[in-house]
Amino acid sequence: MSEQTIPYKIYLSEQEIPTAWYNVRADMKTKPAPLLNPGTCQPLTAEEMSGIFCEELVKQELDNDTAFIPIPQEIQDFYKMYRPAPLVRAYCLEKALDTPAKIYYKFEGNNTSGSHKLNSAIAQAYYAKKQGLKGVTTETGAGQWGTALSMACAYLGLDCKVYMVKVSYEQKPFRREVMRTYGASVVPSPSMETNVGRKILAEHPGTTGSLGCAISEAVEVAVSNPGYRYVLGSVLNQVLLHQSVIGLEAKAALDKYGVKPDIIIGCAGGGSNLGGLISPFMGEKLRGEADYRFIAVEPASCPSFTRGKFAYDFCDTGMICPLAKMYTLGSSFIPSPNHAGGLRFHGMSTVLSQLYHDGYMEAVAVEQTSVFKAAEQFARVEGILPAPESSHAIRVAIDEALKCKETGEEKTILFGLTGTGYFDLVAYQQYNDGTMTDYIPTDEDLAAGFAALPQVPGQE
Ligand SMILES: *Cc1c(COP(=O)(O)O)cnc(C)c1O
């Protein structure tokens, strides 16, 4: 098929929105390690998990074998309000870079929450509602997840309590107000409302908070209030499962034009958008049907894959959550406050961690000033103001396209454009003023986090 026939935007019809999520674990030879009970160091049972998570989500969390899990009709209907998401051919960026590479991006920012997180928020809220619960609690960092969950809870009539990392609560009052408009209650974390919050504040007065602290608080509130469960916007297997809708749509759109990407790139915070984008392609690679290069992009200031350890660790700072085997910087790791680009979580999805460990995926760490430079370049030619998180993927997509310019190779690059940056203008301001700095943790900084990794019998 000739070049010209590929449109700027490849839309699917509503009928082509996937009706089942794809569970990449079903095709993994080495399954991700199970979550462990931090007290006994034994795999968490469904019964233990059901105190924290909704029952149906527990099933999804533990299911390593079912390849396709049907998307309930109500969730499909909700998806229709903002999906299918466009797959865009970045003709303007290609031209600006003067590269022979062909660049595509899957844009997930076309909803009020401004990111892909709504794909899982609606699923998690739906299962909570179906179970007859009153409400859900969660944490949010930059605020996209809290916003997405607030929207989903408002739609279904569920109570929503959000613990927001304090530095974001203060830097992003507008996000907070969006959440409140959708009916959520928003508390800066660490707070004096929970035992774990009070403890963290006593030990680290003046802390700007972290996702790990906020998770501890949200879990404590969920397990101590009847009718409430905790929901998480990334990292968990169930979240990757829901986000597979991104990759399934992207693949269906590319298949329409017979396009096969050589390189697939995504930013990695907890791994959900990347996991979702690559899932169907990774499935082909795992089954030996096709080959792709997958690249996870993380901030140099929070380098879980590239400098972390593959070990069991807590998902939260308060050390009350289950242990997950993942690439981690240690649950006590808190990125430097000058880090503006999101992707602040200390750990990583166990699925992606296992795939990376087994050599199916690569990872690169990039500095935030170079990320914002890529964001600026992208915004000026492609029009969309990207989220700083998404801009990590843009950075590496541009770098790979520039390599093609040197070698003359016509590679096809697909990257995930996870969201928009309208609420990240404090960070853009720092970039525009030239006051943005790069902080890369030293080996000593990281050693402190590793020293606090939990001892798990049978793990080196
Ligand atoms: C939350 C978020 C991310 C990172 O989370 P993952 O779980 O790693 O996908 C990336 N981009 C945007 C816009 C986000 O809101």
The ligand as a MOL file (V3000), in Angstrom:
LIG
                    3D

  0  0  0     0  0            999 V3000
M  V30 BEGIN CTAB
M  V30 COUNTS 15 15 0 0 0
M  V30 BEGIN ATOM
M  V30 1 C -0.1110 8.0630 35.2540 0
M  V30 2 C 0.4040 8.4730 33.9530 0
M  V30 3 C 1.5060 7.8390 33.3740 0
M  V30 4 C 2.3010 6.7650 34.0550 0
M  V30 5 O 1.6420 5.6780 34.5620 0
M  V30 6 P 1.7950 4.2100 33.9840 0
M  V30 7 O 1.0370 3.3590 34.9030 0
M  V30 8 O 3.2630 3.8950 33.9590 0
M  V30 9 O 1.2230 4.2430 32.6420 0
M  V30 10 C 1.9020 8.2320 32.1260 0
M  V30 11 N 1.2750 9.2310 31.4710 0
M  V30 12 C 0.2290 9.8820 31.9950 0
M  V30 13 C -0.4050 10.9820 31.2260 0
M  V30 14 C -0.2510 9.5010 33.2520 0
M  V30 15 O -1.3000 10.1460 33.7600 0
M  V30 END ATOM
M  V30 BEGIN BOND
M  V30 1 1 1 2
M  V30 2 1 2 3
M  V30 3 2 2 14
M  V30 4 1 3 4
M  V30 5 2 3 10
M  V30 6 1 4 5
M  V30 7 1 5 6
M  V30 8 2 6 7
M  V30 9 1 6 8
M  V30 10 1 6 9
M  V30 11 1 10 11
M  V30 12 2 11 12
M  V30 13 1 12 13
M  V30 14 1 12 14
M  V30 15 1 14 15
M  V30 END BOND
M  V30 END CTAB
M  END
